[in-house]
Amino acid sequence: MEVTRELLESAEWRKAARSGADGDCLEVAPLPGGRIGIRDTERPDQTPYVVRASVWRAFIDGAKNGEFDF
């Protein structure tokens, strides 16, 4: 299934409950076909990244394990 503008606009975007009001957040949305959309809250008009759910899970696991800590 193709990811269309209409599909992205109707997606249920959400962000972390702990995210601040300053806009420094990412939003994610489940998409058909086992994909996940990822976008910047400050730029919701830009085309989001779309990855397979398995890629998203690997990223989340890495974040939880500190793989991206500076």
C-alpha positions as CSV (number, residue, x, y, z in Angstrom):
1,M,0.0,0.0,0.0
2,E,1.3,3.4,-1.0
3,V,1.7,6.0,1.8
4,T,-0.4,8.9,0.5
5,R,-0.8,12.5,1.9
6,E,-4.3,11.6,2.9
7,L,-3.2,8.5,4.8
8,L,-0.6,10.6,6.7
9,E,-3.1,13.4,7.5
10,S,-5.6,10.9,8.9
11,A,-3.1,8.9,10.9
12,E,-3.3,9.0,14.7
13,W,-0.1,10.8,15.6
14,R,1.0,10.7,19.2
15,K,4.0,11.9,21.2
16,A,5.5,11.0,24.6
17,A,3.5,12.0,27.6
18,R,6.6,13.6,29.1
19,S,7.3,15.8,26.1
20,G,7.3,19.4,26.8
21,A,5.2,22.2,25.3
22,D,8.3,23.7,23.6
23,G,7.9,21.5,20.5
24,D,11.2,19.5,20.9
25,C,9.4,16.2,20.3
26,L,8.8,13.5,17.8
27,E,5.4,12.1,16.9
28,V,4.8,8.5,15.7
29,A,1.8,7.0,14.1
30,P,1.0,3.4,13.2
31,L,0.4,3.0,9.4
32,P,-1.1,0.2,7.3
33,G,1.2,-2.6,6.2
34,G,3.1,-2.8,9.5
35,R,4.8,0.6,9.1
36,I,5.4,3.5,11.5
37,G,5.4,7.2,10.6
38,I,7.8,9.5,12.4
39,R,7.7,13.3,12.3
40,D,9.0,16.3,14.0
41,T,6.3,18.2,16.0
42,E,7.8,21.5,14.9
43,R,7.5,20.6,11.2
44,P,4.3,18.4,10.9
45,D,3.9,19.7,7.3
46,Q,7.2,18.0,6.2
47,T,7.1,14.4,4.9
48,P,7.6,12.0,7.8
49,Y,10.0,9.1,7.8
50,V,8.2,5.8,7.3
51,V,9.9,2.7,8.6
52,R,8.9,-1.0,9.1
53,A,7.5,-1.7,12.5
54,S,10.5,-4.0,13.1
55,V,12.9,-1.1,12.5
56,W,11.0,1.0,15.0
57,R,11.1,-1.7,17.6
58,A,14.9,-2.1,17.1
59,F,15.3,1.7,17.6
60,I,13.2,1.7,20.7
61,D,15.1,-1.3,22.1
62,G,18.4,0.5,21.4
63,A,17.2,3.7,23.1
64,K,16.1,1.8,26.2
65,N,19.5,0.1,26.3
66,G,21.4,3.4,26.1
67,E,22.8,2.8,22.6
68,F,22.2,6.4,21.6
69,D,23.3,8.2,24.7
70,F,26.0,10.8,24.2
